[in-house]
Amino acid sequence: MSSQLYRVTHVDFWLVKLRLPGRRDSAETTTASGADASTDLTDQLVRAAGKGRPTPKRSQAQGRRAGPPPPPPTTRKEAYKRMRENQASRRVEARQGAARGDDSYLPARDRGPVRKLVRDVVDSRRNVGSFFLAIAAVALIGTIVPSILVRNYASFLLFGFFLLMIVDSVVLSRRINRKVAERFPNADSKTRGLVWYGISRSTMIRRWRFPKPEVPLGADV
């Protein structure tokens, strides 16, 4: 009798200790549920903070800000109108970029840091050549006046202005050569081309220069 009782007790003990497949202990279930709850709470907090999702691309973000794309044109007239609007907007953008000196919009003759330095040298000084249009207009008016004395004065004025402009151009060319040699000693640009580029810019009125001047008068370039 005692031996049978021992066997039953021993078997019951191992059945209690044995874990059947697909079932969990109460302690493990409590721990797992607690971990899942904490994990879910953490995910919710992270998502509320704006994380937990891939960062959108720049084009996608810009597309969201700009709104949905416009519907395709339904007629040829509408397509032609939309094409002209796009071309006009691109021309305005290109002109604004060139005016502020952006190399991606400038023509080949104005690109590069060496050309920008030449423009800054010209724009930082008062050039005699910038008065060329005004002097030429005065001289032209003087030549059509019936008085011979006024004609002579107009001719002397124009001749003297040309001499003064030549002297100023020589001074400007020396300054351009000196600045380029100091800033870009290894530059392979032709000095003659840079000097002519600077002199031709100096003959324009300051407000009409293109690209626009980026330095004030008297600036130390």
DOTIGU-15118 format. One line per 10 residues: number of its first residue (from 0); their letters; for each residue x, y, z of N, C-alpha, C. Coordinates in nm, 4 decimals, padded with zeros to 6 digits, always signed. Example, Ala and Ser with C-alpha at 12.3 -4.5 7.8 and 13.67 -1.06 7.14 Angstrom:
0> AS> +01.3190/-00.5690/+00.7800/+01.2300/-00.4500/+00.7800/+01.3200/-00.3300/+00.7800 | +01.2850/-00.2250/+00.7080/+01.3670/-00.1060/+00.7140/+01.2900/+00.0030/+00.7870
This chain:
0> MSSQLYRVTH> +00.0823/-00.1207/+00.0000/+00.0000/+00.0000/+00.0000/+00.0855/+00.1254/+00.0000 | +00.1845/+00.1257/+00.0825/+00.2757/+00.2412/+00.0893/+00.3537/+00.2585/-00.0389 | +00.3915/+00.1447/-00.1029/+00.4662/+00.1550/-00.2283/+00.3791/+00.2124/-00.3383 | +00.2493/+00.1764/-00.3462/+00.1602/+00.2316/-00.4474/+00.1398/+00.3815/-00.4247 | +00.1236/+00.4224/-00.2975/+00.1073/+00.5639/-00.2674/+00.2295/+00.6443/-00.3078 | +00.3469/+00.5855/-00.2924/+00.4697/+00.6542/-00.3297/+00.4771/+00.6749/-00.4798 | +00.4343/+00.5683/-00.5568/+00.4392/+00.5817/-00.7022/+00.3446/+00.6907/-00.7508 | +00.2207/+00.6922/-00.6943/+00.1236/+00.7927/-00.7370/+00.1716/+00.9328/-00.7057 | +00.2257/+00.9542/-00.5898/+00.2770/+01.0856/-00.5507/+00.3937/+01.1274/-00.6386 | +00.4825/+01.0303/-00.6683/+00.5980/+01.0611/-00.7515/+00.5560/+01.0987/-00.8935
10> VDFWLVKLRL> +00.4563/+01.0267/-00.9493/+00.4103/+01.0554/-01.0847/+00.3404/+01.1902/-01.0903 | +00.2585/+01.2184/-00.9868/+00.1900/+01.3481/-00.9838/+00.2894/+01.4626/-00.9752 | +00.3971/+01.4431/-00.9014/+00.4981/+01.5473/-00.8880/+00.5635/+01.5786/-01.0221 | +00.5994/+01.4783/-01.0988/+00.6620/+01.5012/-01.2281/+00.5628/+01.5551/-01.3314 | +00.4347/+01.5195/-01.3166/+00.3359/+01.5779/-01.4064/+00.3197/+01.7269/-01.3820 | +00.3300/+01.7669/-01.2553/+00.3216/+01.9092/-01.2241/+00.4413/+01.9830/-01.2794 | +00.5604/+01.9242/-01.2677/+00.6822/+01.9894/-01.3152/+00.6931/+01.9900/-01.4675 | +00.6266/+01.8894/-01.5302/+00.6363/+01.8786/-01.6746/+00.5484/+01.9837/-01.7405 | +00.6028/+02.0566/-01.8376/+00.5281/+02.1579/-01.9102/+00.4885/+02.1021/-02.0448 | +00.3610/+02.0991/-02.0693/+00.3099/+02.0468/-02.1955/+00.3347/+02.1476/-02.3077
20> PGRRDSAETT> +00.3493/+02.0972/-02.4310/+00.3704/+02.1900/-02.5442/+00.2496/+02.2804/-02.5645 | +00.2796/+02.4102/-02.5943/+00.1737/+02.5061/-02.6201/+00.1165/+02.5710/-02.4969 | +00.1670/+02.5372/-02.3776/+00.1170/+02.5964/-02.2539/+00.2316/+02.6637/-02.1813 | +00.2021/+02.7713/-02.1084/+00.3018/+02.8461/-02.0340/+00.2629/+02.8532/-01.8884 | +00.3648/+02.8732/-01.8102/+00.3388/+02.8930/-01.6677/+00.2782/+03.0304/-01.6455 | +00.2150/+03.0464/-01.5330/+00.1523/+03.1741/-01.5006/+00.2546/+03.2834/-01.4839 | +00.3730/+03.2514/-01.4288/+00.4777/+03.3519/-01.4093/+00.5329/+03.3996/-01.5429 | +00.5545/+03.2995/-01.6361/+00.6059/+03.3368/-01.7663/+00.5031/+03.4173/-01.8444 | +00.3744/+03.3774/-01.8304/+00.2696/+03.4517/-01.9003/+00.2608/+03.5942/-01.8510 | +00.2757/+03.6102/-01.7179/+00.2717/+03.7443/-01.6600/+00.3892/+03.8274/-01.7071
30> TASGADASTD> +00.5090/+03.7646/-01.7107/+00.6292/+03.8367/-01.7548/+00.6195/+03.8752/-01.9018 | +00.5730/+03.7797/-01.9848/+00.5615/+03.8078/-02.1275/+00.4605/+03.9159/-02.1550 | +00.3468/+03.9081/-02.0865/+00.2456/+04.0110/-02.1073/+00.2942/+04.1456/-02.0603 | +00.3713/+04.1484/-01.9522/+00.4282/+04.2751/-01.9056/+00.5276/+04.3305/-02.0035 | +00.6112/+04.2427/-02.0626/+00.7083/+04.2887/-02.1618/+00.6395/+04.3393/-02.2861 | +00.5326/+04.2663/-02.3291/+00.4607/+04.3121/-02.4482/+00.3948/+04.4456/-02.4235 | +00.3395/+04.4623/-02.3055/+00.2731/+04.5894/-02.2758/+00.3722/+04.7036/-02.2737 | +00.4907/+04.6777/-02.2122/+00.5912/+04.7846/-02.2080/+00.6436/+04.8151/-02.3472 | +00.6611/+04.7066/-02.4297/+00.7078/+04.7285/-02.5670/+00.6059/+04.8072/-02.6473 | +00.4776/+04.7703/-02.6328/+00.3736/+04.8438/-02.7050/+00.3681/+04.9880/-02.6598
40> LTDQLVRAAG> +00.3847/+05.0130/-02.5307/+00.3825/+05.1499/-02.4810/+00.4995/+05.2294/-02.5350 | +00.6167/+05.1656/-02.5422/+00.7345/+05.2344/-02.5975/+00.7140/+05.2678/-02.7447 | +00.6577/+05.1723/-02.8200/+00.6308/+05.1983/-02.9624/+00.5332/+05.3128/-02.9804 | +00.4318/+05.3167/-02.8936/+00.3351/+05.4257/-02.9044/+00.3998/+05.5607/-02.8753 | +00.4873/+05.5639/-02.7737/+00.5545/+05.6899/-02.7417/+00.6470/+05.7332/-02.8543 | +00.7193/+05.6358/-02.9127/+00.8105/+05.6691/-03.0223/+00.7337/+05.7198/-03.1426 | +00.6217/+05.6539/-03.1737/+00.5422/+05.6987/-03.2877/+00.4808/+05.8353/-03.2627 | +00.4412/+05.8602/-03.1381/+00.3853/+05.9922/-03.1060/+00.4909/+06.1004/-03.1192 | +00.6169/+06.0656/-03.0964/+00.7255/+06.1629/-03.1095/+00.7672/+06.1851/-03.2536 | +00.7069/+06.1115/-03.3475/+00.7377/+06.1333/-03.4882/+00.8373/+06.0365/-03.5446
50> KGRPTPKRSQ> +00.8798/+05.9358/-03.4710/+00.9754/+05.8368/-03.5186/+00.9002/+05.7101/-03.5544 | +00.9785/+05.6028/-03.5761/+00.9179/+05.4753/-03.6050/+00.8776/+05.4572/-03.7493 | +00.9189/+05.5497/-03.8394/+00.8887/+05.5376/-03.9812/+01.0070/+05.5913/-04.0600 | +01.0290/+05.5433/-04.1789/+01.1446/+05.5905/-04.2575/+01.1326/+05.7381/-04.2930 | +01.2472/+05.8049/-04.2949/+01.2491/+05.9474/-04.3294/+01.2175/+05.9645/-04.4772 | +01.1219/+06.0502/-04.5123/+01.0874/+06.0674/-04.6545/+01.2003/+06.1343/-04.7295 | +01.2086/+06.1069/-04.8592/+01.3086/+06.1694/-04.9438/+01.2768/+06.3173/-04.9633 | +01.3783/+06.3905/-05.0093/+01.3603/+06.5344/-05.0263/+01.2568/+06.5648/-05.1335 | +01.2599/+06.4876/-05.2424/+01.1621/+06.5103/-05.3488/+01.0206/+06.4816/-05.3008 | +01.0061/+06.3760/-05.2168/+00.8738/+06.3458/-05.1647/+00.8248/+06.4544/-05.0710
60> AQGRRAGPPP> +00.9164/+06.5042/-04.9841/+00.8765/+06.6110/-04.8922/+00.8386/+06.7376/-04.9667 | +00.9162/+06.7727/-05.0718/+00.8825/+06.8903/-05.1510/+00.7508/+06.8718/-05.2245 | +00.7260/+06.7481/-05.2701/+00.5997/+06.7223/-05.3368/+00.4813/+06.7354/-05.2424 | +00.5005/+06.6944/-05.1174/+00.3929/+06.7100/-05.0211/+00.3661/+06.8563/-04.9903 | +00.4757/+06.9350/-04.9795/+00.4566/+07.0774/-04.9514/+00.3949/+07.1493/-05.0711 | +00.4372/+07.1109/-05.1897/+00.3859/+07.1786/-05.3079/+00.2439/+07.1365/-05.3432 | +00.1981/+07.0260/-05.2848/+00.0650/+06.9785/-05.3145/+00.0663/+06.8789/-05.4285 | -00.0480/+06.8270/-05.4630/-00.0542/+06.7276/-05.5704/-00.0190/+06.7889/-05.7044 | +00.0366/+06.7104/-05.7963/+00.0714/+06.7642/-05.9283/-00.0540/+06.8048/-06.0045 | -00.0429/+06.9042/-06.0920/-00.1606/+06.9476/-06.1682/-00.2042/+06.8399/-06.2655
70> PPPTTRKEAY> -00.3284/+06.8354/-06.2976/-00.3759/+06.7344/-06.3936/-00.3187/+06.7609/-06.5317 | -00.3054/+06.6595/-06.6124/-00.2513/+06.6788/-06.7477/-00.3451/+06.7642/-06.8317 | -00.2890/+06.8364/-06.9280/-00.3751/+06.9213/-07.0131/-00.4677/+06.8365/-07.0979 | -00.5835/+06.8898/-07.1201/-00.6852/+06.8184/-07.1981/-00.6898/+06.8632/-07.3439 | -00.6402/+06.9825/-07.3724/-00.6403/+07.0334/-07.5092/-00.5008/+07.0790/-07.5485 | -00.4799/+07.0940/-07.6772/-00.3493/+07.1393/-07.7264/-00.3233/+07.2839/-07.6861 | -00.4257/+07.3646/-07.6833/-00.4094/+07.5040/-07.6429/-00.3659/+07.5147/-07.4977 | -00.4254/+07.4346/-07.4125/-00.3864/+07.4365/-07.2709/-00.2436/+07.3868/-07.2525 | -00.2042/+07.2837/-07.3268/-00.0667/+07.2324/-07.3181/+00.0338/+07.3373/-07.3656 | +00.0020/+07.4081/-07.4737/+00.0912/+07.5120/-07.5238/+00.1023/+07.6272/-07.4254
80> KRMRENQASR> -00.0078/+07.6637/-07.3622/-00.0057/+07.7705/-07.2622/+00.0783/+07.7312/-07.1413 | +00.0627/+07.6071/-07.0970/+00.1409/+07.5612/-06.9822/+00.2891/+07.5549/-07.0161 | +00.3227/+07.5161/-07.1389/+00.4625/+07.5109/-07.1801/+00.5237/+07.6509/-07.1820 | +00.4494/+07.7496/-07.2306/+00.5008/+07.8870/-07.2326/+00.5204/+07.9401/-07.0901 | +00.4305/+07.9068/-06.9998/+00.4463/+07.9503/-06.8606/+00.5707/+07.8881/-06.7978 | +00.5951/+07.7603/-06.8238/+00.7144/+07.6959/-06.7697/+00.8419/+07.7570/-06.8273 | +00.8410/+07.7856/-06.9570/+00.9586/+07.8475/-07.0185/+00.9834/+07.9871/-06.9628 | +00.8761/+08.0623/-06.9415/+00.8918/+08.1971/-06.8859/+00.9459/+08.1920/-06.7436 | +00.8975/+08.0982/-06.6633/+00.9474/+08.0865/-06.5259/+01.0933/+08.0441/-06.5236 | +01.1336/+07.9552/-06.6154/+01.2745/+07.9151/-06.6222/+01.3639/+08.0308/-06.6671
90> RVEARQGAAR> +01.3154/+08.1133/-06.7603/+01.3945/+08.2291/-06.8037/+01.4123/+08.3296/-06.6896 | +01.3067/+08.3519/-06.6134/+01.3179/+08.4432/-06.4987/+01.4155/+08.3891/-06.3961 | +01.4071/+08.2601/-06.3686/+01.4990/+08.1989/-06.2723/+01.6431/+08.2074/-06.3204 | +01.6653/+08.1825/-06.4504/+01.8009/+08.1898/-06.5046/+01.8556/+08.3321/-06.4992 | +01.7721/+08.4307/-06.5296/+01.8180/+08.5699/-06.5267/+01.8504/+08.6133/-06.3836 | +01.7676/+08.5742/-06.2882/+01.7954/+08.6089/-06.1488/+01.9232/+08.5420/-06.0996 | +01.9436/+08.4156/-06.1373/+02.0668/+08.3474/-06.0984/+02.1899/+08.4103/-06.1598 | +02.1807/+08.4512/-06.2869/+02.2945/+08.5170/-06.3512/+02.3202/+08.6539/-06.2897 | +02.2144/+08.7246/-06.2524/+02.2319/+08.8577/-06.1937/+02.3031/+08.8514/-06.0594 | +02.2801/+08.7476/-05.9828/+02.3472/+08.7366/-05.8529/+02.4817/+08.6648/-05.8616
100> GDDSYLPARD> +02.5254/+08.6285/-05.9830/+02.6587/+08.5727/-06.0020/+02.6692/+08.4237/-05.9824 | +02.5607/+08.3500/-05.9981/+02.5636/+08.2048/-05.9840/+02.6259/+08.1439/-06.1089 | +02.7350/+08.0671/-06.0907/+02.8075/+08.0128/-06.2057/+02.7223/+07.9182/-06.2894 | +02.6243/+07.8522/-06.2279/+02.5419/+07.7583/-06.3039/+02.4511/+07.8278/-06.4039 | +02.4312/+07.9583/-06.3898/+02.3468/+08.0339/-06.4822/+02.4262/+08.1312/-06.5682 | +02.5517/+08.1531/-06.5389/+02.6306/+08.2506/-06.6139/+02.6807/+08.1918/-06.7445 | +02.7018/+08.2756/-06.8454/+02.7667/+08.2271/-06.9679/+02.9127/+08.1936/-06.9414 | +02.9755/+08.1277/-07.0371/+03.1124/+08.0785/-07.0171/+03.2111/+08.1927/-06.9922 | +03.1905/+08.3078/-07.0534/+03.2863/+08.4186/-07.0400/+03.2842/+08.4805/-06.9002 | +03.1800/+08.4561/-06.8215/+03.1696/+08.5150/-06.6884/+03.1915/+08.4153/-06.5758
110> RGPVRKLVRD> +03.2186/+08.2903/-06.6067/+03.2292/+08.1885/-06.5025/+03.3683/+08.1844/-06.4422 | +03.3722/+08.1328/-06.3199/+03.5000/+08.1085/-06.2546/+03.5363/+08.2132/-06.1515 | +03.6167/+08.1741/-06.0522/+03.6568/+08.2700/-05.9476/+03.7483/+08.3803/-05.9978 | +03.8262/+08.3540/-06.1032/+03.9154/+08.4573/-06.1557/+03.8347/+08.5703/-06.2188 | +03.7337/+08.5352/-06.2958/+03.6489/+08.6378/-06.3570/+03.5718/+08.7157/-06.2504 | +03.5307/+08.6467/-06.1458/+03.4611/+08.7162/-06.0370/+03.5533/+08.8168/-05.9697 | +03.6801/+08.7802/-05.9523/+03.7762/+08.8738/-05.8940/+03.7934/+08.9965/-05.9833 | +03.7988/+08.9755/-06.1138/+03.8116/+09.0889/-06.2066/+03.6896/+09.1795/-06.1955 | +03.5720/+09.1217/-06.1865/+03.4514/+09.2034/-06.1718/+03.4537/+09.2830/-06.0414 | +03.4999/+09.2205/-05.9345/+03.5059/+09.2913/-05.8061/+03.6071/+09.4057/-05.8103
120> VVDSRRNVGS> +03.7194/+09.3838/-05.8788/+03.8187/+09.4908/-05.8919/+03.7597/+09.6097/-05.9680 | +03.6893/+09.5819/-06.0749/+03.6284/+09.6900/-06.1543/+03.5191/+09.7606/-06.0749 | +03.4367/+09.6849/-06.0043/+03.3220/+09.7430/-05.9336/+03.3617/+09.8175/-05.8070 | +03.4827/+09.7954/-05.7583/+03.5240/+09.8615/-05.6342/+03.5849/+10.0004/-05.6576 | +03.5962/+10.0438/-05.7817/+03.6576/+10.1732/-05.8113/+03.5690/+10.2536/-05.9069 | +03.5931/+10.3840/-05.9087/+03.5243/+10.4710/-06.0048/+03.6055/+10.4716/-06.1343 | +03.5432/+10.4283/-06.2396/+03.6105/+10.4147/-06.3677/+03.5715/+10.5292/-06.4606 | +03.6695/+10.5818/-06.5305/+03.6435/+10.6893/-06.6258/+03.5562/+10.6400/-06.7403 | +03.5735/+10.5139/-06.7767/+03.4967/+10.4608/-06.8883/+03.3474/+10.4562/-06.8643 | +03.3045/+10.4541/-06.7379/+03.1606/+10.4497/-06.7095/+03.0898/+10.5797/-06.7488
130> FFLAIAAVAL> +03.1660/+10.6872/-06.7719/+03.1069/+10.8146/-06.8155/+03.1108/+10.8293/-06.9679 | +03.1457/+10.7233/-07.0376/+03.1630/+10.7320/-07.1821/+03.0330/+10.7715/-07.2528 | +02.9215/+10.7114/-07.2140/+02.7949/+10.7418/-07.2820/+02.7549/+10.8877/-07.2626 | +02.7738/+10.9394/-07.1420/+02.7368/+11.0794/-07.1156/+02.8243/+11.1756/-07.1962 | +02.9557/+11.1526/-07.1960/+03.0464/+11.2403/-07.2703/+03.0218/+11.2299/-07.4206 | +02.9974/+11.1081/-07.4669/+02.9717/+11.0904/-07.6104/+02.8431/+11.1609/-07.6519 | +02.7410/+11.1572/-07.5653/+02.6155/+11.2264/-07.5981/+02.6362/+11.3772/-07.6045 | +02.7130/+11.4323/-07.5106/+02.7402/+11.5765/-07.5113/+02.8200/+11.6160/-07.6357 | +02.9203/+11.5349/-07.6685/+03.0014/+11.5647/-07.7865/+02.9194/+11.5542/-07.9146 | +02.8265/+11.4581/-07.9192/+02.7432/+11.4447/-08.0387/+02.6496/+11.5640/-08.0558
140> IGTIVPSILV> +02.5954/+11.6106/-07.9463/+02.5092/+11.7302/-07.9541/+02.5896/+11.8530/-07.9972 | +02.7153/+11.8607/-07.9465/+02.7992/+11.9756/-07.9830/+02.8371/+11.9771/-08.1292 | +02.8487/+11.8596/-08.1899/+02.8899/+11.8560/-08.3302/+02.7783/+11.8993/-08.4263 | +02.6561/+11.8977/-08.3806/+02.5459/+11.9377/-08.4694/+02.5034/+12.0828/-08.4474 | +02.5689/+12.1492/-08.3531/+02.5384/+12.2912/-08.3307/+02.6014/+12.3734/-08.4436 | +02.5334/+12.4739/-08.4962/+02.5905/+12.5523/-08.6084/+02.7185/+12.6260/-08.5736 | +02.7385/+12.6580/-08.4457/+02.8567/+12.7353/-08.4080/+02.9837/+12.6514/-08.4241 | +03.0834/+12.7104/-08.4902/+03.2117/+12.6409/-08.5081/+03.2862/+12.6289/-08.3762 | +03.2726/+12.7311/-08.2888/+03.3410/+12.7277/-08.1595/+03.2893/+12.6121/-08.0738 | +03.1582/+12.5915/-08.0739/+03.0996/+12.4798/-07.9961/+03.1445/+12.3461/-08.0537
150> RNYASFLLFG> +03.1534/+12.3386/-08.1825/+03.2012/+12.2140/-08.2436/+03.3451/+12.1836/-08.2038 | +03.4262/+12.2867/-08.2012/+03.5655/+12.2652/-08.1615/+03.5753/+12.2196/-08.0159 | +03.4958/+12.2837/-07.9301/+03.4958/+12.2423/-07.7894/+03.4470/+12.0974/-07.7739 | +03.3491/+12.0617/-07.8495/+03.2986/+11.9240/-07.8419/+03.4048/+11.8240/-07.8884 | +03.4766/+11.8592/-07.9920/+03.5826/+11.7703/-08.0406/+03.6957/+11.7584/-07.9394 | +03.7364/+11.8728/-07.8787/+03.8413/+11.8685/-07.7759/+03.7964/+11.7886/-07.6538 | +03.6692/+11.8034/-07.6186/+03.6160/+11.7285/-07.5040/+03.6214/+11.5792/-07.5294 | +03.5798/+11.5385/-07.6464/+03.5799/+11.3961/-07.6780/+03.7223/+11.3415/-07.6874 | +03.8120/+11.4199/-07.7463/+03.9510/+11.3753/-07.7582/+04.0175/+11.3658/-07.6206 | +03.9956/+11.4657/-07.5367/+04.0535/+11.4616/-07.4018/+03.9967/+11.3480/-07.3185
160> FFLLMIVDSV> +03.8685/+11.3202/-07.3364/+03.8089/+11.2097/-07.2613/+03.8689/+11.0771/-07.3034 | +03.8946/+11.0601/-07.4315/+03.9552/+10.9352/-07.4779/+04.0957/+10.9179/-07.4200 | +04.1724/+11.0272/-07.4142/+04.3060/+11.0165/-07.3538/+04.2969/+10.9792/-07.2058 | +04.2048/+11.0422/-07.1356/+04.1878/+11.0115/-06.9935/+04.1417/+10.8673/-06.9728 | +04.0546/+10.8187/-07.0605/+04.0058/+10.6811/-07.0487/+04.1175/+10.5816/-07.0757 | +04.2074/+10.6155/-07.1671/+04.3201/+10.5260/-07.1948/+04.4118/+10.5161/-07.0722 | +04.4395/+10.6294/-07.0092/+04.5244/+10.6275/-06.8889/+04.4581/+10.5473/-06.7778 | +04.3280/+10.5683/-06.7594/+04.2573/+10.4943/-06.6549/+04.2535/+10.3446/-06.6850 | +04.2430/+10.3085/-06.8118/+04.2418/+10.1669/-06.8484/+04.3766/+10.1012/-06.8208 | +04.4854/+10.1768/-06.8432/+04.6184/+10.1223/-06.8121/+04.6327/+10.0978/-06.6625
170> VLSRRINRKV> +04.5857/+10.1933/-06.5822/+04.5910/+10.1749/-06.4358/+04.5060/+10.0557/-06.3941 | +04.3883/+10.0429/-06.4533/+04.3007/+09.9304/-06.4199/+04.3615/+09.7972/-06.4603 | +04.4253/+09.7918/-06.5762/+04.4860/+09.6664/-06.6213/+04.5997/+09.6232/-06.5292 | +04.6782/+09.7183/-06.4809/+04.7857/+09.6830/-06.3871/+04.7294/+09.6309/-06.2553 | +04.6228/+09.6921/-06.2104/+04.5627/+09.6456/-06.0853/+04.5023/+09.5054/-06.1014 | +04.4418/+09.4802/-06.2154/+04.3854/+09.3460/-06.2400/+04.4961/+09.2422/-06.2427 | +04.6050/+09.2709/-06.3137/+04.7162/+09.1758/-06.3197/+04.7756/+09.1498/-06.1819 | +04.7865/+09.2545/-06.1008/+04.8441/+09.2374/-05.9676/+04.7537/+09.1539/-05.8768 | +04.6238/+09.1818/-05.8800/+04.5308/+09.1079/-05.7949/+04.5203/+08.9610/-05.8365 | +04.5172/+08.9368/-05.9655/+04.5092/+08.7985/-06.0124/+04.6358/+08.7216/-05.9771
180> AERFPNADSK> +04.7514/+08.7850/-05.9890/+04.8763/+08.7183/-05.9532/+04.8843/+08.6893/-05.8035 | +04.8255/+08.7762/-05.7211/+04.8280/+08.7533/-05.5766/+04.7309/+08.6432/-05.5347 | +04.6109/+08.6453/-05.5881/+04.5071/+08.5508/-05.5454/+04.5178/+08.4155/-05.6157 | +04.5502/+08.4183/-05.7430/+04.5538/+08.2952/-05.8222/+04.6876/+08.2870/-05.8962 | +04.7954/+08.2542/-05.8245/+04.9261/+08.2486/-05.8918/+04.9369/+08.1353/-05.9929 | +04.8559/+08.0299/-05.9757/+04.8626/+07.9160/-06.0677/+04.7499/+07.9162/-06.1694 | +04.6832/+08.0269/-06.1836/+04.5715/+08.0342/-06.2791/+04.6254/+08.0268/-06.4214 | +04.5534/+07.9478/-06.5038/+04.5969/+07.9324/-06.6427/+04.5198/+08.0229/-06.7389 | +04.4442/+08.1193/-06.6841/+04.3687/+08.2108/-06.7703/+04.4646/+08.3095/-06.8377 | +04.4310/+08.3507/-06.9573/+04.5144/+08.4452/-07.0300/+04.4952/+08.5852/-06.9721
190> TRGLVWYGIS> +04.6061/+08.6509/-06.9418/+04.6001/+08.7830/-06.8803/+04.5376/+08.8849/-06.9741 | +04.5664/+08.8736/-07.1025/+04.5112/+08.9697/-07.1971/+04.3589/+08.9609/-07.2009 | +04.3048/+08.8407/-07.1972/+04.1603/+08.8246/-07.1955/+04.0971/+08.8795/-07.0692 | +04.1639/+08.8622/-06.9551/+04.1101/+08.9146/-06.8296/+04.1120/+09.0677/-06.8295 | +04.2183/+09.1264/-06.8811/+04.2275/+09.2729/-06.8851/+04.1192/+09.3304/-06.9751 | +04.1006/+09.2715/-07.0917/+03.9963/+09.3220/-07.1809/+03.8581/+09.3012/-07.1203 | +03.8407/+09.1918/-07.0491/+03.7131/+09.1664/-06.9807/+03.6851/+09.2748/-06.8766 | +03.7872/+09.3135/-06.8022/+03.7694/+09.4184/-06.7018/+03.7469/+09.5556/-06.7634 | +03.8202/+09.5873/-06.8693/+03.8049/+09.7194/-06.9324/+03.6666/+09.7330/-06.9965 | +03.6207/+09.6281/-07.0624/+03.4876/+09.6349/-07.1237/+03.3783/+09.6498/-07.0180
200> RSTMIRRWRF> +03.3972/+09.5902/-06.9017/+03.2994/+09.6081/-06.7938/+03.3063/+09.7492/-06.7363 | +03.4252/+09.8075/-06.7334/+03.4401/+09.9417/-06.6766/+03.3750/+10.0490/-06.7627 | +03.3502/+10.0203/-06.8903/+03.2865/+10.1193/-06.9772/+03.1345/+10.1233/-06.9615 | +03.0789/+10.0305/-06.8834/+02.9345/+10.0279/-06.8613/+02.8979/+10.1098/-06.7383 | +02.7786/+10.1649/-06.7394/+02.7274/+10.2311/-06.6198/+02.7076/+10.1265/-06.5104 | +02.7370/+10.1635/-06.3890/+02.7393/+10.0663/-06.2786/+02.6064/+09.9921/-06.2654 | +02.4971/+10.0606/-06.2736/+02.3672/+09.9957/-06.2545/+02.3281/+09.9077/-06.3716 | +02.3949/+09.9224/-06.4850/+02.3647/+09.8406/-06.6016/+02.4566/+09.7196/-06.6146 | +02.5518/+09.7054/-06.5262/+02.6464/+09.5939/-06.5369/+02.5780/+09.4619/-06.5044 | +02.6259/+09.3597/-06.5721/+02.5683/+09.2271/-06.5561/+02.6799/+09.1243/-06.5653
210> PKPEVPLGAD> +02.6947/+09.0429/-06.4619/+02.6221/+09.0313/-06.3356/+02.6303/+09.1573/-06.2492 | +02.5370/+09.1702/-06.1584/+02.5286/+09.2886/-06.0755/+02.6523/+09.3007/-05.9861 | +02.6971/+09.4251/-05.9585/+02.8119/+09.4424/-05.8668/+02.7817/+09.3865/-05.7276 | +02.8793/+09.3174/-05.6717/+02.8643/+09.2560/-05.5393/+02.9465/+09.3266/-05.4321 | +03.0269/+09.4254/-05.4717/+03.1081/+09.4990/-05.3754/+03.0770/+09.6470/-05.3894 | +03.0822/+09.7239/-05.2793/+03.0554/+09.8681/-05.2886/+03.1766/+09.9429/-05.3409 | +03.1572/+10.0684/-05.3764/+03.2676/+10.1523/-05.4201/+03.3655/+10.1748/-05.3055 | +03.4929/+10.1662/-05.3373/+03.5963/+10.1850/-05.2362/+03.6261/+10.0619/-05.1538 | +03.5685/+09.9480/-05.1847/+03.5932/+09.8263/-05.1073/+03.7340/+09.7746/-05.1339 | +03.7911/+09.7137/-05.0314/+03.9256/+09.6567/-05.0433/+03.9137/+09.5151/-05.0957
220> V> +03.9370/+09.4970/-05.2229/+03.9226/+09.3655/-05.2860/+04.0515/+09.2858/-05.2701
